[in-house]
Amino acid sequence: MKKVTSILAIVVMAVGMATVVIEDTSNTTEFLNDSMNTAECDDCSTPPDDRKPPKRIA
């Protein structure tokens, strides 16, 4: 019974760690995309209606 409990604890810990890594990677990717869009804006000082849409990242 102790072996089963320890194996379940390890599995739960591994799933939790994987979830944290996936979530962190997702947040980092969104931050980088926002930074790239901000860096690509050539006419950010103009009113929003007059701006060209941002370039797409391939």
N, C-alpha and C positions, 0 to 999 in steps of 0.2 A: 504494500500500500504506500509506503514511503517513496518508493521509486516512481510510482504513478504520479504522486503529488509533485515530486520534484521535476518530472518530465513536463507535466502540465504548466508548472511555474515557468520553466524555461521557454516553452512555446508561447505563453502569454507575454513574456518579456520580449521575445524576438518579434512578435507581431507589433507590440507597442513601439519598439525601436524602429521598425520598418515604417510604421505610420508617421512617426516624427520625421524621419529622413525624407519621406515622400512629400510631406507637407512643407518642410523647409525648402526643398528643391522647387516646389511650385511657387512659393512666395518669392524666392530669389529670381525665378524666371519672370514673374510679373513685374518685379522691380526693375530688372534689366530692360524689359520691353518699354516700360514707362520712361526710363532714362533715355533710351534710344529715340523714342518719339519726341522727347523734349529737345534733344540735341539736333534733330533733323529739322526743326521748325525754323525756316528762314525768315518768315515774316510774322513772328509772334507779337509784334507790337501793334499790328493792325487789328481792327475790330474782328470778332469771330466770324461774322458773315462774309467778310472779304478774303478770308484766308483760303489757301489751297489746302486740300486734305493731305495729311502726312503720308510720306512714302511707305510702302509696304516692305516688310523685311521678308526676304525669301526663305 
